[in-house]
Amino acid sequence: MNKSLEVLKNIYKPYRYTYCGKVTILQTTSGDFVVKEKFQEKDIKSLYSYLLSRSFNNFPSLVDDSRSDVNVYEYLESVQMPIEQKALDMIEVIANLHNGTTYYKSVTEDTFKEIYDVIKSNIDYLKAFYDDAYERIKKDIYMSPSNYLFIRNAYKIFSALIFCQEELDSWYDMVKSQNKKRVCLIHNNLCLEHFLKNEKSYLISWEKSRIDSPVMDLVNFYNNEYFNVNFDSLLIKYFEKVKFSEDEKKLFFLLVSLPKKINLDDEELQNCQNVREGLDYLFISESLVRPYYTIEQKS
């Protein structure tokens, strides 16, 4: 990238350039540009052409993709706004992306079985991990603050794992005889930092995009931002625009209910923070999921 960047500096003749994370911003008399390293030879130009063909244009313009290692994009300023408003604007763009690129793909019975096996393996791993941690910690005569916090709330972790296993079995019963699966283009890197808003809304950082279930985009967005925004209102707005089937909703709620692996090391302060964050995730996720599992909705 360094070699290409020097060439681009000679071409655009910036009066200022700024390194910002993984990108370089070139400020020139003819406009501002963003230079970003290419990711796994992702063909952004073809991706943008496909999105335009689906009447979706919420992405920054690609100025130059002729180099093998970097792309040059237009630089976009974003207005300041409350984080809740930004999230609502973003979920609307995500819904438009999913609706505009949706199609139904023929699948074999093995497709859903493979998904089942992957999630089941994750649940089994977490159960073994937390069983071992619980048995080890409960033997302590004098527990550390982090271990005491874990033991006092371990029931929440095990309850979540039981719920996930039951929902996984229920989900599989719903889909195992299906021969089609809804897929679309998913951004696959959703977070508030990747959304810009001025006269128009933009999603940036498309390098990880792929064709997959829209469920995976929502799970990714939730995992990145669950602590920062209220997802209740986001889901309501999203489901108004994108009609999820019952099995898609079940899969989403199952995946966001999976406990995180809580890592414990030699630093007690960090251990307390890790346990607290892992528990916060479970309480927040339970609050999100619970309204969709009322008696009225199940009847």
C-alpha positions as CSV (number, residue, x, y, z in Angstrom):
1,M,0.0,0.0,0.0
2,N,2.8,2.4,0.8
3,K,4.1,2.3,-2.8
4,S,0.7,3.0,-4.3
5,L,0.1,5.7,-1.7
6,E,3.2,7.6,-2.8
7,V,2.0,7.3,-6.5
8,L,-1.4,8.6,-5.6
9,K,0.1,11.5,-3.7
10,N,1.9,12.5,-6.9
11,I,-1.3,12.2,-8.9
12,Y,-3.7,14.0,-6.5
13,K,-1.1,16.4,-5.0
14,P,-2.8,16.6,-1.6
15,Y,-2.1,19.7,0.6
16,R,-2.8,17.4,3.5
17,Y,-3.1,13.7,4.1
18,T,-4.3,12.0,7.3
19,Y,-3.9,8.4,8.5
20,C,-7.1,7.3,10.0
21,G,-7.2,3.7,11.1
22,K,-6.9,1.5,8.0
23,V,-7.5,4.4,5.6
24,T,-5.6,7.5,4.4
25,I,-7.5,10.7,3.7
26,L,-6.2,12.9,0.9
27,Q,-7.3,16.5,1.0
28,T,-6.7,18.2,-2.4
29,T,-7.8,21.3,-4.2
30,S,-10.0,19.2,-6.4
31,G,-11.7,17.3,-3.6
32,D,-11.1,14.9,-0.8
33,F,-10.5,11.2,-1.3
34,V,-10.1,8.0,0.8
35,V,-7.4,5.5,0.0
36,K,-8.1,2.0,1.4
37,E,-6.3,-1.3,1.0
38,K,-8.1,-3.9,-1.1
39,F,-9.5,-6.9,0.9
40,Q,-9.0,-10.4,-0.5
41,E,-9.2,-9.1,-4.1
42,K,-12.8,-8.0,-3.5
43,D,-14.2,-6.6,-6.7
44,I,-15.9,-3.5,-5.3
45,K,-16.7,-2.1,-8.8
46,S,-18.7,-5.2,-9.7
47,L,-20.4,-5.2,-6.3
48,Y,-21.5,-1.6,-6.8
49,S,-22.8,-2.3,-10.3
50,Y,-24.9,-5.1,-8.9
51,L,-26.2,-2.9,-6.1
52,L,-27.2,-0.2,-8.6
53,S,-29.0,-2.8,-10.7
54,R,-31.1,-3.5,-7.6
55,S,-31.9,0.2,-7.1
56,F,-29.6,0.5,-4.1
57,N,-27.1,3.4,-4.1
58,N,-26.2,4.0,-0.5
59,F,-22.5,3.6,-0.8
60,P,-19.6,6.0,-1.5
61,S,-18.4,6.5,-5.1
62,L,-15.4,4.4,-6.2
63,V,-13.0,6.9,-7.8
64,D,-10.2,4.6,-8.8
65,D,-9.9,0.8,-8.6
66,S,-7.1,0.3,-11.2
67,R,-4.4,-0.5,-8.7
68,S,-3.9,-4.0,-7.4
69,D,-3.6,-3.2,-3.7
70,V,-5.7,-0.1,-3.0
71,N,-9.0,1.5,-3.9
72,V,-9.7,5.3,-4.0
73,Y,-13.2,6.4,-2.8
74,E,-14.8,9.8,-2.5
75,Y,-14.5,11.3,1.0
76,L,-17.8,11.8,2.8
77,E,-18.5,14.0,5.8
78,S,-21.2,12.8,8.2
79,V,-23.5,15.1,10.2
80,Q,-23.6,14.8,14.0
81,M,-26.8,13.3,15.3
82,P,-28.0,11.3,18.4
83,I,-26.8,7.7,18.3
84,E,-30.4,6.4,18.5
85,Q,-31.4,8.4,15.4
86,K,-28.3,7.2,13.5
87,A,-29.1,3.6,14.4
88,L,-32.7,4.0,13.1
89,D,-31.5,5.6,9.9
90,M,-29.0,2.8,9.5
91,I,-31.5,0.0,10.0
92,E,-33.7,1.5,7.3
93,V,-30.8,1.3,4.8
94,I,-30.1,-2.3,5.9
95,A,-33.7,-3.2,5.3
96,N,-33.6,-1.7,1.8
97,L,-30.4,-3.6,1.0
98,H,-31.9,-6.9,2.1
99,N,-35.2,-6.3,0.4
100,G,-33.6,-5.2,-2.9
101,T,-31.2,-8.1,-3.2
102,T,-33.4,-11.0,-1.8
103,Y,-33.9,-14.2,-3.7
104,Y,-34.7,-17.8,-2.8
105,K,-32.0,-20.3,-3.3
106,S,-32.6,-24.0,-3.8
107,V,-30.9,-26.1,-1.1
108,T,-30.6,-29.7,-0.1
109,E,-31.5,-31.2,3.3
110,D,-27.8,-31.1,4.2
111,T,-27.8,-27.3,4.1
112,F,-29.9,-26.8,7.3
113,K,-28.3,-29.8,8.9
114,E,-24.9,-28.2,8.5
115,I,-26.1,-25.0,10.2
116,Y,-27.6,-27.1,13.0
117,D,-24.4,-29.0,13.5
118,V,-22.3,-25.8,13.7
119,I,-24.6,-24.1,16.2
120,K,-24.9,-27.4,18.2
121,S,-21.2,-27.7,18.4
122,N,-20.9,-24.1,19.7
123,I,-23.5,-24.8,22.4
124,D,-21.8,-28.0,23.4
125,Y,-18.4,-26.3,23.6
126,L,-19.8,-23.4,25.8
127,K,-21.6,-25.9,28.1
128,A,-18.5,-27.9,28.6
129,F,-16.5,-24.7,29.2
130,Y,-18.9,-23.3,31.8
131,D,-19.4,-26.7,33.5
132,D,-15.7,-26.9,34.0
133,A,-15.5,-23.3,35.2
134,Y,-18.4,-23.7,37.6
135,E,-17.0,-26.9,39.2
136,R,-13.5,-25.4,39.5
137,I,-14.6,-22.1,41.0
138,K,-17.1,-23.6,43.5
139,K,-14.3,-25.4,45.2
140,D,-12.6,-22.1,46.2
141,I,-12.8,-21.4,49.9
142,Y,-12.2,-17.7,49.3
143,M,-13.5,-16.6,46.0
144,S,-12.1,-13.7,44.0
145,P,-14.6,-11.0,43.2
146,S,-14.8,-12.1,39.6
147,N,-15.3,-15.8,40.5
148,Y,-18.0,-14.8,43.1
149,L,-19.8,-12.7,40.4
150,F,-19.7,-15.6,38.1
151,I,-21.0,-18.2,40.6
152,R,-23.8,-15.9,41.7
153,N,-25.0,-15.5,38.1
154,A,-24.0,-18.9,36.5
155,Y,-27.7,-19.9,36.4
156,K,-28.2,-17.2,33.8
157,I,-25.5,-18.7,31.5
158,F,-26.8,-22.3,31.9
159,S,-30.4,-21.2,31.4
160,A,-29.4,-19.4,28.2
161,L,-27.7,-22.5,26.9
162,I,-30.8,-24.7,27.6
163,F,-33.0,-22.1,25.8
164,C,-30.6,-22.1,22.8
165,Q,-30.6,-25.9,22.6
166,E,-34.4,-26.1,22.7
167,E,-34.8,-23.3,20.2
168,L,-32.2,-24.9,17.9
169,D,-34.1,-28.2,17.9
170,S,-37.3,-26.3,17.3
171,W,-35.8,-24.3,14.5
172,Y,-34.4,-27.5,12.8
173,D,-37.8,-29.2,13.0
174,M,-39.2,-26.2,11.1
175,V,-36.7,-26.1,8.3
176,K,-35.4,-29.6,7.8
177,S,-37.9,-30.4,5.1
178,Q,-37.6,-27.1,3.2
179,N,-35.9,-27.0,-0.2
180,K,-35.4,-23.2,-0.5
181,K,-33.6,-20.7,1.6
182,R,-34.0,-16.9,1.5
183,V,-30.6,-15.2,0.8
184,C,-29.5,-11.7,-0.1
185,L,-26.4,-9.6,-0.2
186,I,-25.4,-8.9,3.4
187,H,-22.9,-6.2,4.3
188,N,-21.4,-8.5,6.9
189,N,-19.5,-5.7,8.8
190,L,-22.3,-3.7,10.3
191,C,-21.5,-1.2,13.0
192,L,-22.4,2.5,13.6
193,E,-18.9,3.5,12.4
194,H,-19.7,2.1,9.0
195,F,-22.7,4.4,8.5
196,L,-22.5,8.0,7.3
197,K,-25.3,10.5,6.9
198,N,-25.6,13.8,5.2
199,E,-28.1,14.6,2.4
200,K,-28.1,10.9,1.9
201,S,-27.3,7.7,3.9
202,Y,-24.2,5.6,3.2
203,L,-22.9,2.3,4.2
204,I,-19.1,2.0,3.9
205,S,-16.6,-0.8,4.2
206,W,-18.1,-3.4,1.9
207,E,-15.1,-5.6,1.7
208,K,-16.6,-8.5,3.8
209,S,-20.0,-8.5,2.0
210,R,-21.3,-11.8,0.7
211,I,-24.5,-13.6,-0.2
212,D,-26.1,-15.2,2.9
213,S,-29.2,-15.1,5.1
214,P,-30.2,-11.6,6.2
215,V,-30.3,-13.0,9.7
216,M,-26.5,-13.0,9.7
217,D,-26.4,-9.3,9.1
218,L,-28.7,-8.6,12.0
219,V,-26.7,-10.8,14.3
220,N,-23.5,-9.1,13.3
221,F,-25.0,-5.7,13.9
222,Y,-26.4,-6.7,17.2
223,N,-23.1,-8.2,18.4
224,N,-21.3,-5.0,17.5
225,E,-23.8,-2.5,19.0
226,Y,-26.0,-4.2,21.5
227,F,-24.6,-2.1,24.4
228,N,-24.8,1.2,22.6
229,V,-28.3,1.3,21.2
230,N,-31.8,-0.1,22.0
231,F,-32.4,-2.8,19.5
232,D,-36.1,-3.1,20.4
233,S,-37.0,-0.2,18.3
234,L,-34.6,-1.2,15.5
235,L,-36.2,-4.6,15.2
236,I,-39.6,-3.2,15.1
237,K,-38.6,-0.9,12.2
238,Y,-36.7,-3.6,10.4
239,F,-39.5,-6.2,10.6
240,E,-42.0,-3.6,9.3
241,K,-39.9,-3.5,6.1
242,V,-38.5,-7.0,5.9
243,K,-40.9,-9.8,6.6
244,F,-39.0,-12.5,8.4
245,S,-40.5,-16.0,8.4
246,E,-40.9,-17.6,11.8
247,D,-37.9,-19.8,11.3
248,E,-35.8,-16.7,10.5
249,K,-36.9,-14.9,13.6
250,K,-36.2,-18.1,15.7
251,L,-32.7,-18.4,14.3
252,F,-32.0,-14.7,15.0
253,F,-33.2,-14.9,18.6
254,L,-31.3,-18.1,19.1
255,L,-28.0,-16.7,17.9
256,V,-28.2,-13.5,19.9
257,S,-29.1,-15.5,23.0
258,L,-25.9,-17.6,22.9
259,P,-23.6,-16.7,25.8
260,K,-20.3,-15.2,25.1
261,K,-17.2,-17.1,26.2
262,I,-15.9,-15.2,29.3
263,N,-12.1,-15.2,29.3
264,L,-10.4,-15.2,32.7
265,D,-6.7,-14.5,33.1
266,D,-4.3,-13.3,35.9
267,E,-5.6,-9.7,36.0
268,E,-8.5,-9.6,38.5
269,L,-9.7,-6.2,37.4
270,Q,-9.9,-7.3,33.8
271,N,-11.6,-10.6,34.9
272,C,-14.3,-8.6,36.7
273,Q,-14.9,-6.5,33.6
274,N,-15.0,-9.6,31.4
275,V,-17.6,-11.4,33.6
276,R,-19.7,-8.2,33.9
277,E,-19.7,-7.7,30.2
278,G,-20.6,-11.3,29.5
279,L,-23.5,-11.1,32.0
280,D,-24.7,-7.8,30.6
281,Y,-24.9,-9.3,27.2
282,L,-27.2,-12.1,28.5
283,F,-29.4,-9.7,30.4
284,I,-29.7,-7.3,27.4
285,S,-30.4,-10.2,25.0
286,E,-33.0,-11.7,27.3
287,S,-34.8,-8.3,27.4
288,L,-34.8,-8.1,23.6
289,V,-36.0,-11.7,23.1
290,R,-38.6,-12.1,25.8
291,P,-41.4,-10.0,24.2
292,Y,-41.4,-12.3,21.2
293,Y,-41.9,-15.4,23.4
294,T,-45.1,-14.4,25.2
295,I,-47.9,-16.9,25.7
296,E,-50.1,-14.9,23.3
297,Q,-47.6,-15.2,20.5
298,K,-47.0,-18.9,21.1
299,S,-50.7,-19.8,21.2
